[in-house]
């Protein structure tokens, strides 16, 4: 339970999910996954969406298999390794 709370807070702090993340690029515009699965990515390679639950998409989850459990995209939108 504590882990979920910590990850949720990190998600808000690092991605701005509480504000809708409007400043992030959409993955689909990078030739990558659709916005419904991995929402958006920043140029730094961090996953910009919270998967609707306040948590990062984890490694191996559908639609963002290259997003680590800490929310860092390893290969966001097919652009190669960050």
Helices and strands as residue ranges (DSSP letters): H 2-15, G 17-19, E 25-26, G 27-30, H 35-38, E 40-41, G 76-78
